[in-house]
Amino acid sequence: STDFNDLGVTSVTAANLAAINSILASLPTANRDSAAEIQLVVNAYNKLAALANGANDVSNVNAAENLTLVEWALLGVTLTADQALLANDFADELFVSSVDSAGKLVAFRTAISNIIPISNALTLVDAQVLGLANVNAGNVGQLQNLIASQTAVSAVDTRAEVLALAAEAVLAFARNNALAIIADYAGNNAAPAVSDFVAAGVTGADSSNLAAILELIGPASSTQTDSTAEVQAYVVAINKIRTAANGSSTVAATLNPADFAALGLATLDTATKQSLFNQMIAGDGFAALDSVAERSALAAIIERVAALAAVTPPATLPNPTLSISDLSALGITGVTPENLASVLAAIAASANDGSGVDSVAKLQALASAAIAGQAATSTISGYT
C-alpha cells in the first residue's frame, strides 16, 4: 500500500490490497500505467466492495451505490446495460469475498452472461458463483430450461426473478423424482411414502389413507400415474369416501363419474347407481371401505339393485339377485326369508330406469310396503 501512497493513489488498505493487485494484474498495461488510471480502478473496486456487503440493501436500480458500465469495465468486467442491472442486484447480496479477485470477477461475469442474453447456458458453477442455494447437479438442468423459456430479458434481469426460477427448478426436479417413484409403483416393489406425494404436489395423502391410495395406483399403468393431476384424482376419490364414511356422517358422499373411474368402479355408470353408492357409504367407518374388495362388494350389490329394477314383470328375475344380506348391507330393514320374494317383486315393479330405487329411503319404502302388503294378505287369507 505504500507504493500506492507514493504514487498518490488513495484508499488502498491492507483489506483491499490483494484484490486491487489481482485486478490490476489482469488489466492491459495501457489501462493502468498512470496514477489517475489506477485511482479509477481503486475507486471502482471500493464501490463494489461497499455494494457487496451481504446485506441486500440497495433496492433502486438507479441508486448511486450501483456500479456503472464504466466502473464495471474498469474492473475488467464488460457488461451490457441489462447485464449490469443483474450484476449489481446480485453483487448487492453477495459478500465481498465473492468478488475480491480478477478470477472471481471473471466467473461472476460469466455467470451473468450465461443468463443474459437468455439461454440455457447457466452451469452449476455459475449457480454457485451467484449463491443460488439448493441448485445442484440434478436440478440445474431444470433451471437452464426455465431460464431459456423466458421470452424477455426483463424476466431475468433481477436477482429476485432468478431466485424464483431457481426455487421453481428445485421444486420441479423434486416433483418429477417423486412422480417417477409413484408411477413406478406396481404393488410389489418399494412403495411411495406420504412425503413422495407431497413432493409430487399432490395434496390430501396422509398416513391414514396411504394404504388405500397405494392399492389404487399399484395396478394402474405408469402412464396413468405420472402426472400430479392423475395422482391427485386417485387421492381425491379416496378422500371423498373417507369424508362420508367417517362412522357418524349421514351426508351422502359426492363422488362423480371421474371419481368412480379412479376407484375402478366403472360399472357404476348411471346416476341411479352412483347415487346409491354415495348414500350407502355415508356413516360407514372408513375401515369398511378402504380397500378395493370392500368397495367392489358394495358396488356389486348396487349392480344387483339396478338389474332387478330394470326387470319388467312378469319377466324372470336376474340370477343371482338380491339376498337378505345384500339388503341388510344397504341398510334395508324388516326383510325375512318369508317376505323376501315380495320385496324383490316390489323392486322389480319399480321404474326400469332405476329412479324408484336411487336412494336408501326409496328402497326402504318399497320394502316396507311389500312387507306390509304380504302381512295383510297373510292376515286376511288366514282369517277363518
C-alpha positions as CSV (number, residue, x, y, z in Angstrom):
1,S,0.0,0.0,0.0
2,T,3.0,2.3,0.5
3,D,3.7,2.0,-3.2
4,F,0.2,3.3,-4.0
5,N,0.7,6.1,-1.5
6,D,3.9,7.1,-3.2
7,L,2.0,7.3,-6.5
8,G,-0.6,9.5,-4.8
9,V,-3.3,6.8,-5.1
10,T,-5.6,6.8,-2.1
11,S,-7.9,4.3,-0.4
12,V,-5.7,1.3,-0.8
13,T,-5.5,-0.6,2.5
14,A,-4.4,-3.9,3.8
15,A,-8.0,-5.1,3.4
16,N,-8.3,-4.4,-0.3
17,L,-4.7,-4.6,-1.4
18,A,-4.7,-8.2,-2.6
19,A,-7.9,-7.7,-4.6
20,I,-6.6,-4.5,-6.2
21,N,-3.3,-6.1,-7.2
22,S,-5.1,-9.1,-8.7
23,I,-7.4,-6.8,-10.7
24,L,-4.6,-4.5,-11.9
25,A,-2.5,-7.5,-13.0
26,S,-5.4,-8.7,-15.2
27,L,-5.8,-5.4,-17.0
28,P,-4.0,-4.3,-20.1
29,T,-0.9,-2.2,-19.3
30,A,-2.4,0.8,-21.1
31,N,-5.3,0.8,-18.6
32,R,-3.1,1.0,-15.5
33,D,0.1,2.9,-16.5
34,S,-0.8,6.2,-14.7
35,A,-1.8,7.1,-11.2
36,A,-5.1,8.5,-12.5
37,E,-6.0,5.3,-14.2
38,I,-5.0,3.2,-11.1
39,Q,-7.1,5.5,-8.9
40,L,-10.1,4.9,-11.0
41,V,-9.7,1.2,-10.7
42,V,-9.3,1.5,-6.9
43,N,-12.4,3.7,-6.7
44,A,-14.4,1.2,-8.7
45,Y,-13.3,-1.7,-6.6
46,N,-14.1,0.1,-3.4
47,K,-17.5,0.9,-4.7
48,L,-18.1,-2.8,-5.5
49,A,-16.8,-3.8,-2.1
50,A,-19.3,-1.4,-0.4
51,L,-22.1,-2.8,-2.5
52,A,-21.2,-6.4,-1.9
53,N,-21.8,-6.3,1.9
54,G,-24.2,-9.2,2.0
55,A,-27.0,-7.0,3.2
56,N,-29.2,-6.7,0.0
57,D,-29.8,-3.1,1.0
58,V,-29.9,-1.3,-2.4
59,S,-33.4,-1.6,-3.8
60,N,-33.3,1.1,-6.5
61,V,-31.6,0.1,-9.8
62,N,-30.6,3.7,-10.3
63,A,-29.1,4.1,-6.9
64,A,-25.6,5.7,-6.7
65,E,-24.3,2.6,-4.9
66,N,-24.6,0.6,-8.1
67,L,-21.7,0.4,-10.4
68,T,-22.0,2.0,-13.8
69,L,-21.0,0.2,-17.0
70,V,-17.8,2.2,-17.0
71,E,-16.9,1.2,-13.4
72,W,-17.5,-2.5,-14.2
73,A,-15.3,-2.1,-17.2
74,L,-12.5,-0.5,-15.1
75,L,-12.5,-3.8,-13.2
76,G,-12.2,-5.8,-16.4
77,V,-15.9,-6.8,-16.4
78,T,-17.5,-5.8,-19.7
79,L,-21.3,-5.9,-19.5
80,T,-24.4,-4.7,-21.4
81,A,-26.9,-2.5,-19.7
82,D,-29.2,-5.4,-19.0
83,Q,-26.3,-7.5,-17.6
84,A,-25.2,-4.6,-15.4
85,L,-28.7,-4.5,-13.8
86,L,-28.5,-8.1,-12.9
87,A,-24.8,-7.9,-11.9
88,N,-25.5,-5.0,-9.5
89,D,-28.5,-6.8,-8.0
90,F,-26.6,-10.0,-7.3
91,A,-23.5,-8.1,-6.1
92,D,-25.7,-6.3,-3.5
93,E,-26.5,-9.7,-1.9
94,L,-23.0,-11.2,-2.1
95,F,-20.2,-10.7,0.3
96,V,-17.0,-9.0,-1.0
97,S,-15.1,-12.3,-0.7
98,S,-17.1,-13.5,-3.7
99,V,-15.7,-10.8,-6.0
100,D,-12.3,-9.9,-4.4
101,S,-10.0,-11.1,-7.2
102,A,-9.8,-10.9,-11.0
103,G,-10.6,-14.6,-11.3
104,K,-13.7,-14.3,-9.2
105,L,-14.9,-11.3,-11.3
106,V,-14.4,-13.3,-14.4
107,A,-16.5,-16.1,-13.0
108,F,-19.1,-13.6,-11.9
109,R,-19.3,-12.0,-15.3
110,T,-19.6,-15.5,-16.9
111,A,-22.5,-16.4,-14.7
112,I,-24.3,-13.2,-15.5
113,S,-23.7,-13.6,-19.3
114,N,-25.0,-17.1,-19.2
115,I,-28.3,-15.7,-18.0
116,I,-28.4,-12.6,-20.2
117,P,-28.8,-12.9,-23.2
118,I,-31.5,-15.5,-22.4
119,S,-30.1,-19.0,-23.0
120,N,-29.8,-22.4,-21.3
121,A,-26.0,-21.9,-20.8
122,L,-26.1,-21.5,-17.0
123,T,-23.9,-24.1,-15.3
124,L,-23.7,-25.5,-11.8
125,V,-20.6,-23.5,-11.2
126,D,-22.4,-20.3,-12.4
127,A,-25.2,-21.1,-9.9
128,Q,-22.7,-21.5,-7.1
129,V,-21.0,-18.2,-8.0
130,L,-24.3,-16.4,-7.8
131,G,-25.2,-18.1,-4.5
132,L,-28.2,-19.9,-5.8
133,A,-28.8,-22.2,-2.8
134,N,-30.2,-25.7,-3.4
135,V,-29.3,-25.8,-7.1
136,N,-27.3,-28.9,-7.7
137,A,-26.1,-31.2,-10.4
138,G,-29.5,-32.9,-10.5
139,N,-31.8,-29.9,-10.9
140,V,-29.5,-27.4,-12.7
141,G,-30.9,-28.7,-16.0
142,Q,-34.4,-27.7,-14.8
143,L,-33.1,-24.2,-14.1
144,Q,-31.4,-24.0,-17.5
145,N,-34.7,-24.9,-19.2
146,L,-36.7,-22.4,-17.2
147,I,-34.3,-19.5,-18.0
148,A,-34.3,-20.5,-21.7
149,S,-38.1,-20.5,-21.7
150,Q,-38.4,-16.8,-20.7
151,T,-39.4,-14.6,-23.6
152,A,-38.0,-11.3,-22.4
153,V,-34.8,-10.2,-20.7
154,S,-36.9,-8.3,-18.2
155,A,-38.0,-11.7,-16.8
156,V,-34.4,-12.4,-15.6
157,D,-32.8,-9.1,-15.0
158,T,-33.2,-9.1,-11.2
159,R,-31.9,-11.4,-8.6
160,A,-35.4,-12.0,-7.3
161,E,-36.6,-13.3,-10.6
162,V,-33.6,-15.6,-11.0
163,L,-34.1,-16.8,-7.4
164,A,-37.8,-17.5,-8.2
165,L,-36.8,-19.6,-11.2
166,A,-34.2,-21.4,-9.1
167,A,-36.8,-22.3,-6.5
168,E,-39.2,-23.4,-9.2
169,A,-36.4,-25.6,-10.7
170,V,-35.7,-27.2,-7.3
171,L,-39.4,-28.0,-6.8
172,A,-39.9,-29.3,-10.3
173,F,-36.9,-31.6,-10.0
174,A,-38.2,-33.0,-6.7
175,R,-41.7,-33.3,-8.2
176,N,-40.5,-35.2,-11.2
177,N,-38.5,-37.5,-9.0
178,A,-41.4,-38.2,-6.7
179,L,-43.8,-38.8,-9.6
180,A,-41.3,-41.3,-11.0
181,I,-41.4,-43.2,-7.7
182,I,-45.2,-43.1,-7.7
183,A,-45.5,-44.1,-11.4
184,D,-43.0,-47.0,-10.9
185,Y,-45.0,-48.5,-8.0
186,A,-46.6,-51.7,-9.0
187,G,-47.8,-53.0,-5.7
188,N,-44.9,-55.4,-5.2
189,N,-41.9,-53.0,-5.1
190,A,-40.8,-50.1,-2.9
191,A,-43.9,-48.1,-2.0
192,P,-44.1,-44.3,-2.2
193,A,-44.3,-42.6,1.1
194,V,-46.5,-39.7,2.1
195,S,-43.5,-37.4,1.6
196,D,-43.4,-38.5,-2.1
197,F,-46.9,-37.4,-2.6
198,V,-46.2,-34.1,-1.0
199,A,-43.1,-33.6,-3.2
200,A,-45.2,-34.5,-6.3
201,G,-47.5,-31.6,-5.5
202,V,-50.3,-34.0,-4.5
203,T,-52.5,-32.9,-1.5
204,G,-54.6,-35.0,0.8
205,A,-52.4,-38.0,1.2
206,D,-51.5,-39.0,4.8
207,S,-50.8,-42.0,6.9
208,S,-54.4,-42.9,7.4
209,N,-55.3,-43.2,3.7
210,L,-51.9,-44.1,2.2
211,A,-52.6,-47.8,2.0
212,A,-55.9,-47.2,0.2
213,I,-54.2,-44.9,-2.3
214,L,-51.4,-47.3,-2.9
215,E,-53.9,-50.1,-3.6
216,L,-55.4,-48.0,-6.4
217,I,-52.2,-46.7,-8.0
218,G,-50.3,-50.1,-7.8
219,P,-52.3,-51.8,-10.6
220,A,-52.6,-48.6,-12.7
221,S,-50.1,-48.2,-15.6
222,S,-47.3,-45.8,-15.2
223,T,-48.9,-43.5,-17.8
224,Q,-51.9,-43.2,-15.6
225,T,-49.9,-42.1,-12.6
226,D,-47.0,-40.0,-14.0
227,S,-48.6,-36.6,-13.5
228,T,-49.7,-34.6,-10.5
229,A,-53.2,-34.3,-11.8
230,E,-53.6,-38.0,-12.4
231,V,-52.3,-39.0,-9.0
232,Q,-54.4,-36.2,-7.4
233,A,-57.5,-37.8,-8.9
234,Y,-57.0,-41.0,-7.0
235,V,-56.4,-39.2,-3.7
236,V,-59.5,-37.0,-4.2
237,A,-61.7,-40.1,-4.8
238,I,-60.3,-41.9,-1.7
239,N,-60.8,-38.8,0.4
240,K,-64.4,-38.3,-0.7
241,I,-65.1,-41.8,0.6
242,R,-63.2,-41.1,3.8
243,T,-65.2,-37.8,4.4
244,A,-68.5,-39.6,4.0
245,A,-67.5,-42.9,5.6
246,N,-66.4,-41.3,8.9
247,G,-68.5,-43.5,11.1
248,S,-71.1,-40.8,12.0
249,S,-72.0,-38.6,9.0
250,T,-75.4,-39.0,7.4
251,V,-74.5,-36.7,4.5
252,A,-74.2,-38.5,1.2
253,A,-70.8,-38.6,-0.5
254,T,-70.1,-36.5,-3.6
255,L,-68.3,-38.9,-5.8
256,N,-68.7,-38.0,-9.5
257,P,-68.1,-40.2,-12.6
258,A,-64.4,-39.3,-12.6
259,D,-64.1,-40.4,-9.0
260,F,-65.8,-43.7,-9.8
261,A,-63.3,-44.2,-12.7
262,A,-60.4,-43.5,-10.4
263,L,-61.7,-46.0,-7.9
264,G,-62.0,-48.7,-10.6
265,L,-65.8,-48.7,-10.2
266,A,-66.6,-48.1,-13.9
267,T,-69.7,-50.3,-13.8
268,L,-71.4,-47.8,-11.6
269,D,-72.1,-45.8,-14.7
270,T,-75.6,-44.4,-14.2
271,A,-77.0,-41.7,-11.9
272,T,-79.0,-44.3,-10.0
273,K,-76.0,-46.5,-9.2
274,Q,-73.8,-43.6,-8.3
275,S,-76.5,-42.0,-6.1
276,L,-77.0,-45.3,-4.2
277,F,-73.2,-45.7,-3.7
278,N,-72.8,-42.1,-2.4
279,Q,-75.7,-42.6,0.1
280,M,-74.7,-46.1,1.2
281,I,-71.2,-45.1,2.3
282,A,-72.4,-42.2,4.5
283,G,-71.9,-43.1,8.1
284,D,-69.8,-46.3,7.5
285,G,-66.4,-46.4,9.0
286,F,-63.6,-45.8,6.6
287,A,-62.1,-49.1,7.5
288,A,-65.1,-50.8,5.9
289,L,-64.5,-49.1,2.6
290,D,-60.7,-48.5,2.4
291,S,-60.0,-51.5,0.2
292,V,-60.8,-52.3,-3.4
293,A,-62.5,-55.5,-2.4
294,E,-64.8,-53.8,0.1
295,R,-65.9,-51.1,-2.4
296,S,-66.3,-53.7,-5.1
297,A,-68.6,-55.8,-2.9
298,L,-70.8,-52.8,-2.3
299,A,-70.8,-51.9,-6.0
300,A,-71.8,-55.4,-6.9
301,I,-74.9,-55.2,-4.6
302,I,-75.8,-51.9,-6.2
303,E,-75.5,-53.5,-9.6
304,R,-78.0,-56.2,-8.5
305,V,-80.4,-53.5,-7.4
306,A,-80.2,-51.8,-10.8
307,A,-80.5,-55.1,-12.6
308,L,-83.6,-56.0,-10.6
309,A,-85.2,-52.6,-11.1
310,A,-84.6,-53.0,-14.9
311,V,-86.9,-56.1,-15.0
312,T,-90.4,-55.7,-16.3
313,P,-92.6,-58.2,-14.5
314,P,-93.6,-60.9,-15.1
315,A,-90.1,-61.4,-16.6
316,T,-87.8,-63.7,-14.8
317,L,-85.7,-62.1,-12.1
318,P,-81.9,-61.8,-12.6
319,N,-79.8,-64.6,-11.2
320,P,-78.2,-64.0,-8.9
321,T,-80.4,-61.3,-7.5
322,L,-80.6,-59.5,-4.1
323,S,-80.3,-61.5,-1.0
324,I,-81.3,-60.7,2.5
325,S,-77.7,-60.0,3.4
326,D,-77.4,-57.7,0.4
327,L,-80.5,-55.7,1.5
328,S,-79.2,-55.6,5.0
329,A,-75.8,-54.2,3.7
330,L,-77.8,-51.5,2.0
331,G,-79.5,-50.7,5.4
332,I,-82.9,-52.1,4.4
333,T,-84.6,-53.5,7.5
334,G,-87.5,-55.9,8.0
335,V,-86.7,-58.4,5.2
336,T,-87.0,-62.0,6.2
337,P,-87.0,-65.3,4.2
338,E,-90.8,-65.2,4.3
339,N,-91.2,-61.8,2.7
340,L,-88.0,-61.6,0.5
341,A,-89.9,-62.6,-2.6
342,S,-92.4,-59.8,-2.1
343,V,-89.7,-57.3,-1.6
344,L,-87.8,-58.4,-4.7
345,A,-91.1,-58.2,-6.7
346,A,-91.7,-54.7,-5.5
347,I,-88.2,-53.6,-6.6
348,A,-88.7,-55.3,-10.0
349,A,-92.0,-53.5,-10.4
350,S,-90.4,-50.1,-9.9
351,A,-89.3,-47.8,-12.8
352,N,-86.9,-49.6,-15.1
353,D,-84.6,-46.6,-15.2
354,G,-83.8,-47.0,-11.5
355,S,-85.4,-43.7,-10.5
356,G,-87.6,-45.6,-7.9
357,V,-84.6,-47.2,-6.2
358,D,-82.0,-44.4,-6.4
359,S,-82.0,-43.8,-2.6
360,V,-82.0,-45.8,0.5
361,A,-85.2,-44.1,1.5
362,K,-87.0,-45.2,-1.7
363,L,-85.7,-48.8,-1.3
364,Q,-86.9,-48.9,2.3
365,A,-90.3,-47.5,1.3
366,L,-90.7,-50.2,-1.4
367,A,-89.6,-52.9,1.0
368,S,-91.8,-51.7,3.9
369,A,-94.8,-51.5,1.6
370,A,-94.2,-55.0,0.2
371,I,-93.7,-56.4,3.7
372,A,-96.9,-54.7,5.0
373,G,-98.8,-55.9,2.0
374,Q,-97.7,-59.5,2.5
375,A,-98.6,-59.3,6.1
376,A,-102.0,-58.0,5.4
377,T,-102.6,-60.7,2.8
378,S,-101.5,-63.3,5.2
379,T,-103.8,-62.0,7.8
380,I,-106.8,-61.9,5.5
381,S,-106.1,-65.3,4.0
382,G,-105.6,-66.8,7.4
383,Y,-109.0,-65.5,8.7
384,T,-111.5,-68.1,9.5
